[in-house]
Amino acid sequence: MLWQSPVSRRVWMKNGLKGGLAMTALATLPAQAQINSLNGAINKAGRQRMLSQRMAKAWLAMGQGIDAERAEKIMLESMALFDRQFVELKVYAPSPEIRRTYLAMEPLWSDYKSALIGHTPERSSTLNLLTLDAQVLKLAHQGTEQLEQYSGRAVGKLVNLAGRQRMLSQRTAKFYLSQNWGAPVPNALMELNKARTEFVTALQTLMNAPQATEAIQQQLGLAEQQWVFFDQALSRLGEGSGGARRARDVFSTSEQILQIMDKVTGLYSRLT
């Protein structure tokens, strides 16, 4: 049956999903104008990667009753923003190759949406959901890489790298929550640890980049502080006591890191 809690009914009605999830922006992320530059396109394409993981993270939290009302709101708002940006990226696509990537994503995104809202989150459905989110992530990443290559500028690479940190913050939390639930997801722990390593490596690259302004360095310092707390919780996966509290900490801190890295990506995208 359809997943229709009181929260979801209110959010769906409020956001007018008959219009294609045409919500103006995530309440927790800054409002975005239409795409008017390649850096802006790279930023939004990279945000799609993050949203693919954020939706799955929120679905897993809902299934476990971890800050469930907030998690549901995050999932629905993330779907709305993904839908809107997906349309913008298809329209903006500066080459036939890039447009083909987004056209290929369309049926996968449709399947993923159906899995997210079609049923109450259940542990037995986790593998299917994460298989779909991986397919959407793959094409979202492909589109971001293509836009960076089309740009051909060093700052485009930094926008891509900073934007990918948003995705990694959500990906680590997603795999943590899948394992916290005991869901049968092959290689989840390996993927979690890989994402942790990639985040730390990329953070150092961004901090050492000559293009990193004082404002960027300040935000990266905040991200580093939050990451220490986040990583401590991640490293305690599977410990017997305090599991519910740590799961809430992982969920909440991943959101804080996301906000900081979204600011960093925006700052890099405005560099000329």
N, C-alpha and C positions, 0 to 999 in steps of 0.2 A: 504494500500500500504506500501511498505518497507520504513523505515525511512532512507533516503539517502541524508542528507545535504552535502554540499561540504566538511565539516570537516570529516564527517563519511566516505565518499568515500576515502579521502586521507589517513585516519588512517587505514581503512581496507586494502587498497592496500599496504601501507607501511609495515604492520605487517604480511602480508601473511596469512590471516585467512583460506585459503584453507588447510593449514597445521595444522588445529585444534587450531587456536589462539595461535600459538607457539611463543609468544613474550618472550624475555629473562627475562625481569623484568619490573616492574613499574618504570617509570622515577623518581617518587617521593619517592620511597622506595629503600633501598639498595639492590644491586644484591645478589642473594642467590645461593649457590651451591646446588648440589644434597643432599638429606637427608643422613646423615652419623652418626646420633646419635638419641637417643630417645628424648633428649631435643630439638634437631632440628626438629624432627617430631612433637612434641607438639607445637612448635613455628609456623610451617607452617599450622598445622591443625587449630590452633587458628586463624591464619590469614585468613583462609577460612571463618570463622564466620564473621570477619570484612568485608571481601569483599562482602559477601551476602548483608550486610546492606549498604555498600558504593555504590554499583551499583544502589540500589533503591533510595538512596539519590540523586545521580547524575541524575537519570531519572526524579525525581520530580523537580529538579532544571532546567533541560532542558525544561520541560513542562511549567514552569513559567517564562522562560527567565532570570533566575538568573545565571549570569556568564555562559551563555549557551555553548559557545565554549569550555571553560575549563571543564565544567561539562560533556560534551560529550566525551572529551578526557579521563577524569577520568573513565567514565563508560566503554569505550572500552578497556582501558588498564587494568582495574580491571577484566574484563571478560577474557582477555588474561592470566593474572597471575593466576586467579582461575583455568582456564583450565589446565595450566602447572602443578600447584601444585596438582591438583586433580589426574593427572596421576602419579606423584611422590608418593603420599600417598597410592594409590592403589598398586603400585609396592612394596613399603616399608612395608606395613602392616605386623606387626610381629605376628599376630594371625589370625586364620580364622574368629573369631568374628569381629575383626576390619576391615578385608577385606570385610565382608558382609555389614558393615555399608556403605562403600564407593561404593559398587556395588548397594546398594539400593538408593544411592544419584544420580546415573547416569541418570535415566529418569527424575527425578525432576529438575536436573540441565539443562537438555535439554529443558524442558518446560519453565524454567525461562529465559534461553537465548533467546528463541523464543519470549517471551513476551517483553523482553528488547529492541530487535532490529527489531521486526516485524512491528511495527507501530509507527507513531509519538506519543509521550507521550500526553495523554489526561486525564483530571481529572476523567472522568467516568471509566477509566481503572485502577485507582489506587488500588482499593480494590483487584482486581484480581492479580495485580503485587505483592502487599504486602502479599497476601495469599501464593503465590509461594515462595517469599523470606523467609517467615517464615518456610516453609517446608524444604528448603535448609539449613537454619540456624539451625534447630533442629537436622538434621543429622550431620552437621559440628560440632556442640557442642558435640554431642554424640561421634563422632570420637575422639575429643580432650580429653574428659573425659576418654575414654577407653585407650588412649595412656598414659595419666597421671597415671591411675591405673596400667597399665602394667609396667610403670617405677618403681613405688613403692618408689620413693625418694621424700624428702621434697622439693628439688629444682624444681622438676617437677610440683609440685602444684603451686609454685610461677611463673613459666613460663606460666602455664595455666591462672593464675589470672591476670598477667600483660598483657597477650595477649587478655584476655577478655575486658580489658579497651579499647583496640583499637575498638572492636566491639561496646561497649557502646557509644563511641564518635560519631560513625556513626549512631547508632540506635536513639539516642536522636535527632540528626539533621534530620534524616529521618522522624520521627513522627512530628517534628516541621514543616517541609516543607509540609507534607501532610495536616496539619491543617491550615497552612498559605494559602494553595490553596483552602481550603474548601472542601477537598475530603471526601467522606463518608466512614470513617474508624472507625469501632466500637472500643471503649476503647483506642483510640490513645493517648488522654491526660493522662489517667491512666498509660499507658505503658511508655510514655515519662517521667513522674515523677518517676516511678519505676526505670527506667534506670539512672536517675540523682542521686537518692539515692544510688543505687548500686555502681556507679562510685566513689562517695565520700567515702563510706565505704571501698571499696577495695583499694583506694589510701592510706588511713591511714594504712591498713594492710601491704601494700607493703613498706611504709616508716618505719614502726616499725619492719619489718622482720630483724632478726639478720644477714641474708645473704646479706642485702642491703649494697653494697660497697659505697665508697664515690662517685664514678661516677654514680651509680644508684640513690643515694640520690640527686645528683645535677640535674639529669634529672627529677626526681619526683617533685622537687621543681619548675622546669619550667612548668611541667604539671599542678601543683596546681595553678600557676599564670594564665596560660591560661584558666583554668577551671573557675576561678572567672569571667573573662570577658565573657566567653561562657555562663555561668549559668545566668548572668544578662540578656543577650539577650533572653535566653530560657524563663525566667520568665515573659517576656513582650509580650508573644504570645497573639495576639488578640487585642492589643492596636491599636487604629485607625491610628495615625500618625507615619510615619517612618517605616512602615511595610516592604517595599521593602529593605531598608537599613539594617534592622535587619536580614532579611532573608539572605542577602549577607554575613553579619557578621557571622551568624550561619554556613553557608556553608564553609566559609573560615577558621574560627577558629576550626571547627571540623577537618579540614585537618591538622592544626598545631598540635593539640592534638594527632592526629593519628601518626604523624611523631615522636613526642617525645615518645609516648608509644611503638612504634615499636622499638625504640632504647633501651628502658628499657627492653622489652621482649628479645631482642637480647643479652643484657648484662646478664640477668638472665640465658639464655639458654647456655651461655658459662661457667657458674660456674660448678665446679666439686664436 
